[in-house]
């Protein structure tokens, strides 16, 4: 029976593999080729060598977008994961109304990015106007912290649910044994709970990292790169290069930027996954 299942397993894998090939692998390979071309449509591409990549790395707006993206990603990853873990710790205690608070904290994740961006644009501009500060369109610092607040408000509840699942997986007898041996709650947290929750930390770190880097819709709605593209992130810069600038040269440069962006995200996320997985503890 087992041999028969193995023999015909490829039949069940085939539909997913075909969809993945058609929807991802082929477009990615075609996009990789187009990054070495000048084009307006796929059918009229002319090979350009590494010229597009040279132009991309010489584009100061792209380099600034990369720096701004890293600044947003680093702070938001720390902020989201720390707050989500603290909330998960609180909501795994024997308190009344924990299910209600879990639902409340998770709800912002259900709101679309564009809508969320415009909501927070209105809220932040109202606060800035009351404090006699320049609005987001003229305030890069407020735009930066606005992105952090927006990301945190949207993602903390989702990461909290993952951390709650991890904390509920920690064996009660292990915690009880540690308390009997005289361990403090602080020691239990750092030497038992956090090591045992490392699989959840791996997942949450990966999700917050990739979500922060590939952010587009919230960036577009909240600041649209204003003022003077100072709050423009990677994805928005690539979109503007590809669609907002006329000429086949800009299409190729935009495609080259997209490939560079993909490579950066893959390298950083792979390093993060390898680093955190080494610290996971088998139960």
Secondary structure as UniProt FT lines:
FT   HELIX           2..7
FT   HELIX           9..20
FT   HELIX           21..25
FT   HELIX           26..34
FT   TURN            35..36
FT   STRAND          37..38
FT   HELIX           42..44
FT   STRAND          46..47
FT   TURN            49..50
FT   HELIX           51..58
FT   HELIX           60..91
FT   TURN            96..97
FT   HELIX           98..107
FT   HELIX           108..110
FT   HELIX           113..130
FT   TURN            131..132
FT   HELIX           136..138
FT   HELIX           140..168
FT   HELIX           172..180
FT   TURN            181..182
FT   HELIX           185..188
FT   HELIX           189..193
FT   HELIX           194..196
FT   HELIX           198..213
FT   HELIX           217..222
FT   TURN            223..225
FT   TURN            228..231
FT   HELIX           234..239
FT   HELIX           240..244
FT   HELIX           248..277
FT   TURN            278..279
//
